[in-house]
Every structure is written in structure tokens, then in C-alpha cells.
Amino acid sequence: MRKPIHLTPMAAALGLALLSMNAQAQQEESTTKPGTLETVVVTANKRVEKLESVPMAISVMSEQEIQRTNIREIEDVVAMMPSLTLNSGTTAANNAIFMRGIGTVSVGIGVESDVAVIIDDIPIATQFQAFKDLADVSRIEVLKGPQSTLFGKSAVAGAVNIVTKSISGPMVYRASTYLTNDNEWRVNASAGGQLDEHFAMRLYAGKTRMPGNFHNLTDGKDVNGSGGKTFMAKLQWNPIESVQVDLTPRYNYQENSRGVTAVNGFFLRTGSQAAGTLVSTPIGLDGVYLNGNPQLPASVLMAGINVNDPGNRNVRRDFPTGLISSDRGVGLKVSWTLPNDATLMSISSWSKYLANDFRDQDFTDKPTIAAAGSTIPTIGNYQFGTYDIRSKTQEIRYVSPDTGTFKYVAGLWLAHNEIYRHFIRGYCVAPMTCNANSPSSPTNYYTDIYNTNKAIFGQASWEFVPTWTLTAGVRFNEEISGYHYKRNFYTDQLDEASFKPGPVGVDQFESYGNSDPATTGKLSLQKQITPDWMVYTQASTGYKGEAYDVTSGLKAAAAFPVKPETSQSFEIGTKANLFNNRMSVAATYYNSDFFGYQQNVTYVLPNDPTIYSQLNSIPHIRTHGFEIDANALVGSGLNVNASLAFTLPTIEKWANGPCYSDSTNVAVNGTKLAANGSIAGQNAACFPITPGSTTGVQNLDNSVFPGTPKIKANLGASYDFNIPSTPLRGFVNANVRYQSDYLTNINNDPNARNKAYSITDLGFGVRSANDSYKLSFRVNNLFDRFYIPNANASGPSSFRAGPTATSPQVTANSWVPPRDVFRYFSVKLDVKF
């Protein structure tokens, strides 16, 4: 399974690094007083401010922490930030970032995220575009709670603000290379600085590859990895002293094979879950068949796989699972410093994102579908599709001077997004009559969605008496949106020219010109108790526009906009700098309510591996809890940081929630109902939606909203010291993160639970006194603690303990491993000259 390490892609950077070790590095100017904490600035209010002065809950990951912990992707950021969690989908295109327990799970393009991602003042069109290499990042700001007032409608629960490195001082050249014992490598280089009094630039290029931590027995390759290449530039022009023009082109190509699931539990269930007598008995592959089909024995489909190994890393696939994407764009920012020291800005952007997604639907390398007129399987069950996302934005912003007791920012916003999607699943071709109920649940659809947003916004802070500051903001937003959708069930019509859609009103739908005006706001009161200690309270509202259920199961009854999602949030907090700026503390309590919460619910049917999806509007969701961030310089060169999030998300009101499968809830008296009147095969609280219906719902009022641990914490320390009798400095750093267990499915299935875990990382190394080079070593998951963050991940669900479709159902658990589920070692070399 281990492969030789190929160093060829890293050779150039390594050579550059070794040659430059003796080069004299340029010292970067620092305004931080020696023996105190670094000053942290943020742009959460669209102006540069000190973190401790902003009356709002914000967590910041600095450039030093990004480098120290080897952050590469947004998933790494989520792992380190207690207020964030990640819902992993079948591919990266279905991933979702949750903040304070709230996020949007969707497999369709018609639903926006609850957490906005902004990169250098420009929001990305869809959240999953953020799941790529994070390149040349200076800091990451996590803005908690509704941010719709300044950042728009996709920030109904919060925002992640990513700031790349700026240009300052003379030209500086950097290179970095990174290698792990499990064959991950990264290499990047940058050059930036002032060319003359009018021109400056910054160039960045990087390439990464993580092969994966699953092994495909079919072709001998590793899967569940990712890699890509990135190019970014910042070109700065100052034609006159008061005007600055920044042009920022970028390009990223990414290959992501995450989403491959491996079976790690295979058993029969007996007894009753409702009665508490449920017994799960592990079984082997013998005598087990996919869909109860005697031609599809599990011993062949999963040959060589230990299905009862919790840490099984072997899979069989003859079709890829993952996402291949390219993302290109450009930003243009013009800043004019006015005579009164106010700043007038124009921020424009254009981007185009293209992607191909794939999934092996039968989770094996053998054919599982019979062609027309045959009973012998000769065809695999696959799904694949394309994304084409086009975005243009324009912002005009006025920022008042930083002096005085009254400060404000005001602006105009215009954005237009278009998303095109083509998707094919399963197999069905003429002369067969194909429909949604055909074997393999075939579908072939084209859909597109658009939205145009216009907004005017403003926010002002007024110190109306000394030490008391009132901040108020408002945003007036109008969105015009719509979609087109056409579908058939013939999977050999691969392009639009050969595509023949079904009837209008059955397989063709459209809705366009839908106007959705909204107003959001923010109000806070801040008291500066001492120059270094502040308390505040804040209320804010959020708004996310209308949604469309443009997925494979779209029906006439759902071919209309789903009503907007709104939020109301209250928080009270404090921030303090203590002991002459040697310690900082921030603490917040919050309560947020979400109404009309937009959520895709996924489910599977017996003897069918297809994942179906339905868009719901949940009447009322609530999340509340508290958060603490602390940082301390406890001794010369010794820094300690800690963060904690206690989060309690709940479903307050949802009478018609989804059910979960329970094969122990059996039918009685020849009916399809269990003894208590619930639907057989579903949980005992699942009752027919109407008398005689086979569709079941359960009342989920006052139940758990899934996806977030109650407790998530991080504790880190770094120590920098002189190495005696050498010109070098040494450093050691360690990090421990912990999270409690939590439910993973919105139907409150008690078996869909992630267990608690804690992970420890350790790093150490040496650097030159002027940072011209640094050699770092790191051990991730120091104690090799095994954990599964996504219990019951989507995998094969249609095995039977016998050669018939009515044989007892076999429960197959699956998992997708995180990057550090197994201990690994890394070495990194950074140079600067």
C-alpha cells in the first residue's frame, strides 16, 4: 500500500531553499511592544479595527497559527475553531460549514449556505467553492452570529472572512516545501514588495497532493485525498498619493476524491429498538447478497475487505468518487483617500467555476445492473454531473475617518450569479420504458438558477458619552431570482443536443422574476469599563433568500420558491486585555432563533442504494450557548491559547419531520403498520402523514438539531527559545482539541451518533534569528487515537442475509476518515530572502 516518495515536484523549491539559507532576510517592521501579545486587527465591520475594540464575537486564526499547524484547506480551519463544524457530503460539492450549530445541508444548487465565505472583500458564489487549497493567507476571521447587515443574505448564521497577505516594504522572496510519511507533499513560492514609488506586486504559486488514506483494491491506488495547484497575483498601482489600484487575478485547479466510503461494520439486528432490546450481531460476507440477488454475492463484491474492522481502509471501486474543479477570477479594488481622510472604494469581481462530480453508486467494482432484456448484471451503477458557476459583483463603499466619536461605513452592492447543473444517475436506455421507479432510480436533468442582488447598507458607531458607544447598522436588499429545469430518465442522452425532456408540468418546470425584498439590521451597546476592558450587548437579524428544490425528485407540488429563512440573535459579551497586554480574554453568551430554516433531508429506500433528497422549510430552529477565547504570554517566548464553545442547537417546532429506518419495528396482522399504528420498518414514532398513507412523519418538536458537539475545545501552546552557542532559535508547539459526541442525522436516529474524541499534535524545529529559514517537524495525532467523525456515512444499504429481496436486511456501517485519524509525521522547510 505504501508507495515510494517522489520528490520531483518539490525539487525546484528545495534547491531554492537550500541555496538561500545563508541569505540575509529583510526584517519586517512590527509595532508590537516587546514582551506583550501581538496586536490583532480585523475587518469584520468593513474597516480595519483592533479585535478587542469590536463589540462582536470573533475568533481569529493568525498567519503564525496557520503556519504552525500546517493549515491547508477549510476543513483544517474547521477542526481548529470550536464554533465551527463540518457536515461532509457525498462529494465536496455537498459539504457544509456549520457555525454555532447552524448550517445548510443541500445537494441542490437552489439553496444558499447559512455561512458566507468572503475572500479579500469578495464573497464566493457557493460555499463549496471554498473547499480547495487556502493559499497565501494572512489571517482568517470567524464572525459569529448573523452578518447579513454588512455581508449579505448568505451570512444568516455567520461568516468566514479570509484575508490574503498584503504588499509592504521591499521585495521579499519566500519558498516552502512540506512532506509527510504517508506521501502528502506541498510546495509553494512567492515574491512580493514595492517595485518603486508607484508600483508593487505579490505573486504566489503552489501545488499540493495528498493521495488519500483509503486503498482501492481494484486498481491499487489510494483514494480519499485531494490536491491542486494555485496561482495568485496582487498588482498594486499608486498613480498619485491618494489613490491605490489593486488588481488580483487568481486560478485554482483541484482534484478531490473525498467522499469514498469504506464498510466498517456488517451485522444483523434483532429485538426492538423502541423496547430497548435491540441486539446487533456481526456477520461475515458468506450468505449475504446485494439486494438479495443471488448473482451479486457480497463475498465477490467486497473480496479482500474485512467488513467488521472499525478502521477498514480497503474499498473496491471501478468508477471515481469526488470532484474535479477549476476556479478562475479577478478582483479590482480602487481606493481613494479623500482630503478629510475618509476612503471611497470601488470593489469589483468576476469569477467562473467549473466542476465535474462523480460517484460510484453501487460501492463495488462489479456490474450490478442488467441491460434491457437481460437478467445478468453487466453495467455499473454510477452518477456524474457538471457545475458551471458564474459570478459578478460590484461594491461601492465609503469609510469615514478613524478619528472622532462618530464613525461609519456605507455602501451600495450589486451581484449577479448564474449556476448551471447537469446530472445523470443510474442506467436506463431505450427500448426500456424509463421512469423514476425503474431499477437504479435513473435520472437525467439540466437545471439552471440565477439571482441578482441589489443592496444599500450602512453602519455607524457613536461614542455618545465617554466610554459608552452605540453601534447601529441596516441593510435594504432586493433579490430577483428564478430557475429552469428539464428532466428525463434516459441515461444515454449525454449532451443537451440529444436530450429530449419529458412533459411540461411533469418533467419541465420554471419560475423566474421572483422578487424578494428584505431588511436586516444590527444594534449594539458597548461600555468601556477601563481602557483595557469592555462589555457589550448586541442584537442582530439575518436573512437568506428564497430557495428552489431543483434536484432529481422535483415535482409539480414543489416547483415554487421555498420561503426565505430569517434569524434573530442576541448576545452579551466581554473582552479584556490584562496584565499589561500579556493576556487577552473574550467571552460571549448568545441565543439565536431561525425561522423557515431551509434544509435538504436525504434518505434511502429498501434495496436501493440511491440517496434521495427533499428540501424542507423547518418552522423554528434555535441555538444557544457560550464561547471563550483566551491568549496569554505566560513567560519569555511561551504563549498559551485556549478556546471553548458550548453549543445547544434544538428543533423547536417541526411536526412533520422525517423518520428513520428500524427493521425491528415489524408489521402486524397482515398490514403495513406496527402494533402501535406506526409504519412498519420505520421508527416507532413514525406515523402515516394521513390515514392510509405509506408516507410517514414524526413529530420532532423540542428535539435535537444534529451536526454539532455540545462541547468543542482547543488548547495550544508554543515556546520559542535561544539555542545556546548557536545563532539559531528553537521552538516547540503543541495542540490538543476535544469534542463531545453528537447526533448526525436530523431524523434523530440514535444510531447515527459520532463518538467523543480528543487529538493531540506536537511540533518542533529550528529557525534562524532573522527567519531567513525555518525547519519544522510535526506529529499529528501524537497518541494515534482512532476516531470516526462521521458515523453511518453514506454507503451500501441494500444487502440481504439470503438470496431473496425479502431475506433479513443486513446493516452495513460505513465511514470516511479525517486526515489525521491515523498518526502521521511531517517535515517542512520555509525560506525567505
Secondary structure, DSSP 8 states (H G I E B T S, - for coil): -------GGGHHHHHHHHHTTTS--------S-TTS----EE-TTSS-EEGGGSSS-EEEEEHHHHHHTT--BHHHHHHH-TTEEEE--SSGGG-EEEETTB----SSTT---SEEEEETTEE-SSGGGG-SB--SEEEEEEEES--HHHH-GGGSSEEEEEEE----SS-EEEEEEEEETTS-EEEEEEEEEESSSSEEEEEEEEEEEE--SEEETTTS-EES-EEEEEEEEEEEEEEETTEEEEEEEEEEEEEE-TT--EEEEEEEEES-TTTT--EEEE--STT-EETT-TTSBHHHHTTT--TT-TT--EE--SS--EEEEEEEEEEEEEEEE-TTS-EEEEEEEEEEEEEEEEEETTSSSS--EE-TT--SEEE--EEEEEEEEEEEEEEEEEE--S-SSEEEEEEEEEEEEEEEEEEEES---TTS---TTSTT--EEEEEEEEEEEEEEEEEEEEEEETTEEEEEEEEEEEEEEEEEEEEES-TT--STTT-----BTTTEEEEEEEEEEEEEEEEEEEEEEETTEEEEEEEEEEEE--B---STT--GGG-S-B--EEEEEEEEEEEEEETTTTEEEEEEEEEEEEEEEEEEEEEEETTEEEEEEEEEEEEEEEEEEEEEEEEEEEETTEEEEEEEEEEEEEEEE-TTB---B-TTS---TTSSB-TTSSBTTB-TT-EESSTT-S-EEB--TTEE--S--SEEEEEEEEEEEE-TTSSEEEEEEEEEEEE--EE--TT--TTSEE--EEEEEEEEEEEETT-SEEEEEEEESTT-----SSTT-S----EESSSSTTS-B-EEEEE---TTSS-EEEEEEEEE-
